């Protein structure tokens, strides 16, 4: 069973803020708010709410030989926010967290100029956090880029991504594989960008 690390076991991160720490590692004393119906259901089925919350949200059975186009993709929208969208704070560590829980699709909402700060986090920090969370044997990650950057600055945005993600970012067709036949197996450890 997956276990969250204790405070003494946690690895410090350059992207971790106080709000992120509380969201990712809630204090043990915090009670879980559940309806009476849910509590009753859990008891009837011998389940513990705290243990359920420690498990990854989804444990997909991956059939990795099908072409990528055959898969349904569900994006995690606004997962970098620690509070509500308009005035809330954001954290790059939220991307690392959802990717560590088997999320394979995330969104980056880029407004203004590429090197600007948005909702208390720099875009560079977000790109670095995503890149650091992906390893060679991991299933590919699709990044949905909601881009509001002026055309004159989009090359700068791509340079930041290329620097942060390096060879993980797919930038051209894979050698020897037709674009209609590419499967998740062929893209392990890679980042696909969707604009």
C-alpha positions as CSV (number, residue, x, y, z in Angstrom):
1,X,0.0,0.0,0.0
2,X,1.3,3.5,-0.8
3,X,2.3,5.5,2.2
4,X,2.8,9.3,2.4
5,X,6.3,10.1,3.8
6,X,6.5,11.5,7.3
7,X,7.6,15.1,7.8
8,X,11.2,13.9,8.6
9,X,11.3,11.8,5.4
10,X,10.2,14.4,3.0
11,X,12.6,15.5,0.3
12,X,12.9,19.3,0.2
13,X,12.0,20.8,-3.2
14,X,12.9,24.2,-4.7
15,X,9.2,24.3,-5.9
16,X,7.5,23.5,-2.6
17,X,5.6,26.3,-0.8
18,X,3.7,26.1,2.6
19,X,0.3,25.9,0.9
20,X,1.6,23.0,-1.3
21,X,3.0,21.2,1.7
22,X,-0.4,21.4,3.5
23,X,-2.3,20.2,0.4
24,X,0.1,17.4,-0.4
25,X,0.8,16.3,3.1
26,X,-2.2,17.3,5.3
27,X,-1.7,17.2,9.0
28,X,-2.8,13.9,10.6
29,X,-5.0,15.8,13.0
30,X,-7.2,17.2,10.2
31,X,-10.5,15.4,10.1
32,X,-11.9,14.2,6.8
33,X,-15.3,15.7,6.1
34,X,-17.6,13.1,4.8
35,X,-21.4,12.7,4.6
36,X,-23.1,10.2,6.9
37,X,-24.0,8.1,3.8
38,X,-20.3,7.9,2.8
39,X,-19.2,7.0,6.3
40,X,-21.8,4.3,6.4
41,X,-20.8,2.9,3.0
42,X,-17.1,2.8,4.0
43,X,-17.9,1.0,7.3
44,X,-20.1,-1.5,5.6
45,X,-17.3,-2.3,3.1
46,X,-14.5,-2.3,5.8
47,X,-12.8,0.7,4.2
48,X,-10.8,3.4,5.9
49,X,-11.2,7.0,4.4
50,X,-7.6,8.0,5.4
51,X,-6.1,4.9,3.7
52,X,-8.2,5.4,0.6
53,X,-7.0,9.0,0.3
54,X,-3.4,7.9,0.3
55,X,-3.9,5.7,-2.8
56,X,-3.3,7.0,-6.3
57,X,-6.5,8.4,-7.9
58,X,-6.2,6.0,-10.8
59,X,-4.3,2.8,-11.4
60,X,-4.8,2.3,-15.1
61,X,-4.3,-1.0,-16.8
62,X,-2.2,0.1,-19.8
63,X,-2.3,-1.7,-23.1
64,X,0.7,0.0,-24.5
65,X,0.7,-1.4,-28.0
66,X,-2.3,0.5,-29.4
67,X,-1.6,3.7,-31.4
68,X,-1.7,6.8,-29.2
69,X,-4.7,8.0,-31.2
70,X,-6.8,5.1,-29.7
71,X,-6.6,6.4,-26.2
72,X,-9.0,8.7,-24.4
73,X,-7.1,11.6,-22.8
74,X,-8.5,13.4,-19.7
75,X,-6.7,16.6,-18.7
76,X,-6.1,17.9,-15.2
77,X,-7.3,21.5,-15.5
78,X,-5.9,24.1,-13.2
79,X,-4.1,21.6,-11.0
80,X,-1.4,24.1,-10.1
81,X,-3.8,26.2,-8.1
82,X,-3.8,26.0,-4.3
83,X,-7.0,28.1,-4.1
84,X,-9.6,29.5,-6.4
85,X,-8.5,30.6,-9.9
86,X,-8.8,34.4,-9.9
87,X,-7.0,35.3,-6.7
88,X,-5.5,32.0,-5.6
89,X,-1.8,31.1,-5.3
90,X,-0.2,28.6,-7.5
91,X,2.7,26.1,-7.1
92,X,4.9,24.2,-9.5
93,X,5.0,21.4,-6.9
94,X,1.4,20.7,-7.7
95,X,2.5,19.4,-11.1
96,X,5.1,17.1,-9.5
97,X,2.5,15.8,-7.1
98,X,-0.2,14.9,-9.7
99,X,2.5,13.3,-12.0
100,X,3.7,11.2,-9.1
101,X,0.1,10.0,-8.7
102,X,0.0,8.7,-12.2
103,X,-1.5,11.7,-14.0
104,X,-0.2,11.7,-17.6
105,X,-1.9,14.9,-18.8
106,X,-1.5,18.4,-17.3
107,X,-2.3,21.9,-18.4
108,X,-0.1,25.0,-18.4
109,X,-2.0,28.3,-18.7
110,X,0.6,30.8,-20.0
111,X,-0.5,34.4,-20.1
112,X,1.6,37.5,-20.6
113,X,5.3,37.1,-21.3
114,X,7.1,33.8,-20.9
115,X,9.4,35.0,-18.2
116,X,6.7,36.7,-16.2
117,X,5.4,35.3,-12.9
118,X,1.8,34.0,-12.8
119,X,-0.2,33.4,-9.6
120,X,3.0,33.4,-7.5
121,X,5.0,30.9,-9.6
122,X,7.3,31.4,-12.6
123,X,6.6,29.5,-15.8
124,X,10.3,28.3,-15.7
125,X,9.6,26.7,-12.3
126,X,6.6,24.9,-13.7
127,X,8.5,23.6,-16.7
128,X,11.4,22.4,-14.5
129,X,9.0,20.7,-12.0
130,X,7.3,18.8,-14.8
131,X,10.7,17.8,-16.4
132,X,12.0,16.6,-13.0
133,X,8.9,14.5,-12.4
134,X,9.3,12.4,-15.6
135,X,11.7,9.5,-15.8
136,X,12.9,7.3,-18.7
137,X,10.5,4.4,-17.9
138,X,7.5,6.6,-17.2
139,X,4.5,6.7,-19.5
140,X,4.5,9.8,-21.7
141,X,3.0,13.0,-20.4
142,X,0.9,15.3,-22.5
143,X,1.1,18.9,-21.7
144,X,-1.8,21.0,-22.9
145,X,-0.6,24.6,-23.3
146,X,-3.2,27.3,-23.1
147,X,-1.0,30.0,-24.6
148,X,-1.9,33.7,-24.4
149,X,1.7,34.8,-25.1
150,X,2.0,37.3,-27.9
151,X,3.4,35.7,-31.1
152,X,6.5,37.9,-30.9
153,X,7.4,36.1,-27.6
154,X,6.4,32.5,-28.4
155,X,9.9,31.6,-29.5
156,X,11.2,32.6,-26.1
157,X,8.5,30.4,-24.5
158,X,9.7,27.4,-26.6
159,X,13.3,28.1,-25.7
160,X,12.4,28.0,-22.0
161,X,10.6,24.6,-22.5
162,X,13.4,23.1,-24.5
163,X,15.9,24.2,-21.9
164,X,13.8,22.7,-19.0
165,X,12.7,19.5,-20.8
166,X,15.7,18.8,-23.1
167,X,15.4,15.5,-25.0
168,X,12.2,14.6,-23.1
169,X,10.3,17.1,-25.3
170,X,9.2,15.4,-28.6
171,X,10.1,17.8,-31.3
172,X,10.0,15.7,-34.4
173,X,8.7,12.4,-35.8
174,X,10.1,9.3,-34.2
175,X,12.6,7.5,-36.5
176,X,11.1,4.3,-38.1
177,X,7.6,4.8,-36.7
178,X,4.8,6.2,-38.7
179,X,2.8,8.9,-36.9
180,X,-0.4,6.8,-37.0
181,X,1.4,3.8,-35.3
182,X,3.1,5.6,-32.4
183,X,2.1,4.0,-29.1
184,X,2.7,5.0,-25.4
185,X,5.4,2.4,-25.3
186,X,7.3,4.3,-28.0
187,X,7.1,7.5,-26.0
188,X,8.2,6.4,-22.5
189,X,9.9,9.3,-20.6
190,X,8.7,11.8,-23.2
191,X,6.7,15.0,-23.1
192,X,4.2,15.7,-25.8
193,X,3.0,19.3,-26.2
194,X,-0.5,20.1,-27.3
195,X,-1.3,23.7,-28.1
